[in-house]
Amino acid sequence: MKKEKYSFEFDRFDNKSELGALQKIVVDRAFEISHNAYAPYSNFKVGAAVQLENGEIFSSSNQENASYPVGTCAERGLLAYVNANFPNIKIEKLAVSTPNVNFPLPPCGMCRQYILEMEKKQESSIEVILSGNEGEVFVLNSAKDLLPLHFTDEFLG
């Protein structure tokens, strides 16, 4: 038996004021839209924002439903919208934020897989920026860093 270790690098900032100008705008949009989340069951509000290669920025928030599987995460809802309306424009940055915690909020597993699919489709990485209400911000070069041993179309034969 061999043991393998998974590791990755990311940039850690003390707070969002240390980010680059575009990164800060995208994080601020994600945080602002998180307040529009419909989260009456979990009370956990999440916002996501993307910056496209043409400079446009779009944002969305999580939307819950009493029938839990019917709800939609902020990230997946936003990425589906962008992919449907701007299918040939690359996503450069994706920020995820929440007012609920004071540390960088990572996407759930389904959202990580969805971001990976967008990276595959556009044949380039998406910078992922994770933040909370305040405090540290993490910046990753790709969703691949968030989901080691991820599922790909190569497994489909």
Secondary structure, 3 states (H helix, E strand, C coil): CCCCCCCCCCEEECCHHHCCHHHHHHHHHHHHHHCCCECCCCCCCCEEEEEECCCCEEEEECECCCCHHHCECHHHHHHHHHHHHCCCCCEEEEEEECCCCCCCCCCCHHHHHHHHHHHHHHCCCCEEEECCCCCCEEEECCHHHCCCCCCCHHHHC
